[in-house]
Amino acid sequence: MQTKAPSILFSEMTPGPDFEDKFHRWYDEEHIPVRMACPGFVSAQRYAREDGKGYLAVYEMATLGVMSSPAYKVVKEQPSELTAWMLKNVTGFTRYLADESFVKAQPGAFDPIDAPVLYAVSFTVPAAAQAEFDSWYETEHIPLLMANPDWLMVRRLRIADGLPEPYTHLALHYLADSRALASPEREKARGTEWRARLAANDWFKASYTVFRRQGPRQLGRG
């Protein structure tokens, strides 16, 4: 059954400590299921930040147009009382809509989208630098990282809309083990002349976050 799709919604929220259990029940039993019932939503997976500062959901969608569909409009504009309360009281909210532009996965039977660790990297790349940035990431950086067998898949995505930061590029790295982040392969990937040249630019200051998969993937029904 299909679980990965060409477009994603990347959304983070942080509940207060006094309603965290209620938040998880709401997210698993209401917030995700009502979206999975909308046509075009393929699947959704929840994650917890490794630093303990919040939770992420990655929704896989057939197209970004799903977010403007009549079915989703009802979900968005007619929230339940509990949903309205949650959205008013959570903090740490992020919301990015993005289209996949490149993907590379290790060969094998394991479906890398369900890897236990998700490493998310976001950049704001000026238009004049995007061609070189894309070439470096796809022809040098990713192959060097994936020399480590625990680096199961990398998805590059172009951000179409989002907040709170004006990011343009998102990379999702699916890892079998977070120890890959301290591996010789990653050290080599971060030590090349090409990367050093790009890193000399002020815009080359990314957001790096490690997440742990939480709970089962929910599948679309729409």
C-alpha positions, 0 to 999 in steps of 0.5 A: 500500500502506498505510504509516500506521496509527492507532497507533504505537510510538515507541522509541529506543535508543543502541548503544555505539560498539563494537557500532554496526554489529552493532546496525544489522544486528540492527535491520534484519535481526531486530528489525524483521522479527520484528515486521512478521510479527505481525498488526497491524504495518503498517510501521516506519521507522528514524531517526537523531537529528540530534544524533548521540545515538541512533536511533529506530524508529516502528512503525505499528500497526492498534491498540495492542491489537497489543502484547498479541496472542498473536503479539507475546507470543511475540516479547516473551517469547522473544527470540533470544540476540542480541536479549536481549544487545542489549536488555541493552546499549543505552542511551538507551531510550525507549518510547511507545505512542500513538494518533493524534488529529489529522492534517493534511497538505499536498495533493499526490502525495508521501506525507509519512510518508516525509519525510526529516526527522521533528521530534518534540515531546512535552508533559506536559499536565495534564488541566485544560489539555488542551482549550485546548492541543489547540485552540491546537495544531490551530486556530492552531499547525499552520495557521501552521506549514504555511504553509511548504510544506516542513512536509508533515504533522503528526500529533498523538498521545495517549500511552497508556503510556510511559517514561522520561518521563510525556508525555501528548501527542506531535506528529510533524512530517514535514518536507521540509527541516530548514530549515523549523524556522528559517523565518518561518512557524515564527517566526510560529507561536511568536510568537502571543499564544495561545502566549505565554499557554500558554507561561507555564505551567510544564508548557509545557516540551516535549522537541524532537528532530530525526531524519533518516530512515534506510534504507527503510521495512519493511512488515508481513507479518502 
